[in-house]
Amino acid sequence: MTTPNVLILRAPGTNCDAETAFAFEQVGAKTETLHVNRLLERPELFERFQILCIPGGFSYGDDLGAGRILGNQIQHHLSDQLVRFKGEGRLILGICNGFQVLMKSPVLLEKDTADGPPATLSWNDSGRYYDGWVRLEVSGLKSVFLAGIERMYLPVAHAEGKFVARDNRTLQDLDAAGQLPLRYVAADNPNGSMAEVAGVCDSTGRVLGLMPHPERHIDPTQHPRWTRGEAGSEGDGLQMFRNAVGYFA
């Protein structure tokens, strides 16, 4: 396969689906945006796709917490399909609200234990929504999406993006397993995340959740200082989408 099909999963309140589809299409993928209700009606639709992306926004208005309602729908009605999707070697990406959703699913981190979930995303230390640009560093080689990337400059826009592990031992175990591949440069940590964590991957490297928005920096002109000559030849986020498509080449 050289042209993977990408499922962009949306729900009421999702607002980054068009930009995310556009980013995938720029690197050769075919995309289809489906409302979660279509998947609930026909879970077999997952079989048409090689990549699943849950984009950013405010699914269900974040009324019960960021990503909680969509996460519960997936957890209770679509978890078997997602586990199978992952087990068949396909890719899953969650961006911002999508990361919040994935943190409540069984495909990113292991299922909850008697001690509770291994990690969560909580309110920013500021207690406020934050919108700005951050510098990021990639560590390790595990994540398919981050292959060959060392640094990125991407926008963030969230109120509940603080990564909190259950305890220091869990944080150390995730780090040792290479499952914390994306970090804020310390001075740019916008939410107080433990160990500056900006993104988490699963044990296979084929599932990634991250708070920054790579789809919002795929073109040099999206850089906030591109007119001053500070942008590169392409936006820093584009390589993530290229890596996902290239995985199936």
C-alpha positions in Angstrom: 0.0 0.0 0.0 1.3 3.4 -1.0 -1.8 5.6 -0.4 -3.2 5.0 3.1 -6.8 5.9 3.9 -7.1 8.1 7.0 -10.2 8.3 9.2 -10.7 11.7 10.7 -13.0 11.1 13.6 -15.2 14.0 14.7 -17.9 14.7 17.3 -20.0 17.7 18.1 -17.5 20.4 19.0 -14.6 19.1 17.0 -13.1 22.0 15.1 -9.8 21.0 13.7 -11.0 18.2 11.4 -10.6 20.1 8.1 -7.1 21.3 8.9 -6.0 17.8 9.9 -7.4 16.2 6.8 -5.7 18.9 4.7 -2.4 18.1 6.4 -2.6 14.4 5.6 -3.7 15.1 2.0 -0.6 17.3 1.5 1.6 14.3 1.9 -0.4 11.9 -0.2 -3.0 10.3 2.0 -6.7 9.9 1.2 -8.9 11.1 4.0 -12.5 10.7 5.1 -14.1 12.6 8.0 -16.8 10.6 9.9 -19.0 11.6 12.8 -18.6 9.2 15.8 -22.3 8.3 15.4 -21.5 6.6 12.0 -18.9 4.5 13.7 -21.3 3.6 16.5 -23.8 2.5 14.0 -21.3 0.7 11.8 -18.1 -0.2 13.6 -17.0 -2.3 10.6 -16.2 1.0 8.9 -12.9 0.9 10.7 -11.7 -1.8 8.3 -11.6 0.8 5.4 -8.7 2.7 7.1 -5.1 2.4 7.9 -4.7 5.5 10.0 -7.1 6.9 12.6 -6.8 10.5 13.8 -8.8 12.2 16.5 -8.3 15.9 15.9 -8.5 18.9 18.2 -11.4 21.0 19.3 -13.9 20.7 22.2 -15.8 17.4 21.7 -19.2 17.7 23.3 -18.2 21.1 24.5 -15.9 19.5 27.1 -19.0 19.8 29.3 -17.9 17.0 31.7 -14.2 17.5 31.2 -11.9 17.6 28.2 -12.5 14.6 25.9 -14.4 12.7 28.5 -17.7 12.1 26.7 -16.1 11.0 23.4 -13.5 9.0 25.4 -16.3 7.2 27.2 -18.1 6.4 24.0 -14.9 4.9 22.6 -14.1 3.1 25.8 -17.6 1.5 26.2 -18.6 1.0 22.6 -15.6 1.0 20.3 -12.7 -0.2 22.3 -12.7 -3.7 20.8 -12.4 -2.1 17.3 -9.6 0.2 18.4 -7.6 -2.6 20.0 -8.0 -4.7 16.8 -7.1 -1.6 14.7 -3.9 -1.2 16.6 -3.2 -4.9 16.8 -3.3 -5.1 13.0 -0.4 -2.7 12.7 -2.4 0.4 11.9 -1.7 3.9 13.2 -3.6 6.1 15.7 -3.0 9.8 16.3 -4.7 12.0 18.9 -4.1 15.8 18.7 -5.0 18.0 21.7 -8.6 17.1 22.4 -7.9 13.8 20.6 -5.0 13.2 23.0 -7.4 13.8 25.9 -9.7 11.2 24.3 -6.9 8.7 23.9 -5.9 9.0 27.5 -9.3 7.6 28.4 -9.0 4.7 25.9 -7.3 1.3 26.2 -4.9 1.8 23.2 -2.5 4.5 24.5 -1.5 3.5 28.0 -2.4 0.2 29.7 -5.8 -0.2 31.2 -6.6 1.2 34.7 -5.4 -0.9 37.6 -6.6 -1.0 41.2 -4.4 2.1 41.7 -6.2 4.0 39.0 -5.1 5.2 35.6 -1.3 5.4 35.0 -1.6 9.0 34.0 -4.0 11.7 33.1 -4.3 15.2 31.7 -5.5 17.9 34.1 -6.0 21.6 34.3 -3.1 23.9 33.4 -1.3 25.2 36.4 -2.5 28.7 35.5 -6.1 27.5 35.7 -6.7 29.1 32.4 -6.9 28.3 28.7 -3.5 29.0 27.1 -3.0 29.8 23.4 0.6 30.3 22.1 3.6 28.7 20.5 6.1 26.3 22.1 9.4 24.7 21.4 9.5 21.0 21.6 12.2 18.3 21.7 11.9 14.6 20.6 13.5 11.9 22.6 14.0 8.3 21.6 13.1 6.4 18.5 9.9 4.6 19.4 7.2 6.8 17.8 6.5 6.2 14.2 5.1 9.7 13.9 8.2 11.4 15.3 10.8 9.4 13.3 13.7 11.6 12.2 12.4 14.7 14.0 14.6 16.3 16.7 12.9 19.6 17.4 9.6 21.3 16.5 8.0 24.7 17.0 4.2 24.3 17.2 1.2 26.1 18.6 -0.8 24.9 21.6 -4.3 25.8 22.6 -5.8 24.1 25.6 -6.9 24.4 29.2 -6.5 20.8 30.3 -3.1 19.8 29.0 -1.0 19.1 32.1 0.4 15.6 32.0 0.3 14.0 35.4 1.6 10.5 36.1 0.1 8.4 38.9 3.4 8.5 40.8 7.1 9.0 40.2 7.6 5.3 39.7 5.0 5.2 36.9 6.6 8.3 35.3 10.0 6.6 35.4 8.6 3.4 33.9 7.0 5.2 31.0 10.2 7.2 30.4 12.3 4.1 30.5 10.0 2.4 28.0 10.3 5.3 25.6 6.7 6.2 25.9 7.3 9.9 26.6 8.9 10.9 23.3 7.8 14.5 23.1 8.8 17.2 25.6 8.4 20.9 26.0 11.6 22.9 26.2 11.4 23.6 29.9 11.0 27.3 29.6 8.1 26.8 27.2 6.1 24.3 29.3 2.6 26.0 29.1 0.8 23.9 31.6 3.1 22.5 34.2 3.3 19.0 32.8 5.4 16.6 34.8 8.9 16.1 33.2 7.8 18.6 30.5 5.8 15.9 28.7 3.9 17.1 25.6 3.2 13.8 24.0 2.8 10.1 24.9 3.0 7.0 22.7 2.0 3.4 23.3 4.4 0.5 23.8 4.5 -0.2 20.0 5.1 3.4 18.9 2.1 3.2 16.5 -0.2 5.3 18.7 0.7 8.9 19.7 -1.2 11.6 21.6 0.1 15.1 21.8 -1.1 18.5 23.0 0.5 20.7 20.4 -1.1 21.1 17.0 1.1 19.9 14.1 -1.7 20.5 11.6 -1.5 24.3 12.4 2.2 24.5 11.2 2.6 22.7 7.9 3.3 25.8 5.8 6.1 28.3 6.4 3.7 31.2 6.4 1.9 29.8 9.5 5.1 30.5 11.5 4.3 33.6 13.6 7.5 35.3 12.5 7.8 34.0 8.9 8.0 37.6 7.5 11.2 38.0 9.6 12.8 35.1 7.9 12.5 32.7 10.8 10.5 30.0 9.1 11.9 26.9 7.5 11.2 25.6 4.0 8.1 23.9 5.4 6.1 23.9 8.6 7.6 21.9 11.4 4.4 19.8 11.8 4.3 18.4 8.2 6.9 15.7 8.8 4.7 14.0 11.4 2.0 13.5 8.7 4.6 12.5 6.1 6.0 9.8 8.5 2.5 8.3 9.0 1.9 8.1 5.3 5.4 6.8 4.7 4.9 4.0 7.2 2.7 2.3 4.7 4.8 2.9 1.6 
